[in-house]
Each structure stands twice: as structure tokens, then as C-alpha cells.
Amino acid sequence: MGYIDGVIVAVETAKKQEYIDFAKGTAAAFKKHGALSAIECWGDDIPDGKVTSFGMAVKCKENESVVFSWIMWPDKETRIKAWPAIEEDEALAGLFSDMPFDGARLIYGGFEVVVND
């Protein structure tokens, strides 16, 4: 049914275009190594929470926006094989070391797709 890498991160609102450029580069690499798609979504209607929220999860500051992203893989095996190749891909040299966001506040995880209607 597929496998998803999900990501939530806070990005300085003023760096929106820089982030989009970064995301386009990573999306091309993910697809080169077997991903079906890479979706990047810039937060538009992110309510503040009392107990938890997207913004609270990534310690979003007033001058930042929440970005919600996912990479669709055909299966977990493809994803497992792809990540080492992505990390060694020369086309991405330096891209991960100069990210337009604070990687320490990035939330990431792998998810098995259970419904896809």
C-alpha cells in the first residue's frame, strides 16, 4: 500500500523561497532514488493549541511558519535502500549541511499506509 516519510518543521517566514528551492532539490533526489512523490506544504491555517499543536510541536516562533511534508514510497524496502544513496548523492553535496531551518526542531518519522482512498 505504500510507505510515507512524514516531516514537520518550523521555517523562518522570510526564508519561504529559500525553503522551496531546498525542497525542490531534495524532492528530485528522493524521486531519483525511488520515491513516488514528495509533497511540501507551507502552513496557512495553523491554530494555536492549548495542550499541543503543530506549532508547539516544533517550537514555532512568531517569525516562523510550520511546514508539513511527506515523501511517498512504494514500500518500506525502497525507502530503506534509498536513504543511504540519498545521503551519498553528489547532487545534494552540502544541501543538508546548509538547511534553511533549524534541524533540531524537525520532527520526522516513517509511516505504513493503512488507508489510501
Secondary structure, DSSP 8 states (H G I E B T S, - for coil): --EEEEEEEEEEGGGHHHHHHHHHHHHHHHHHTT-SEEEEEE-SS----SS--HHHHTT--TTEEEEEEEEEES-HHHHHHHHHHHHH-GGGTTTTTS-SS-GGG-EEEEEE-----
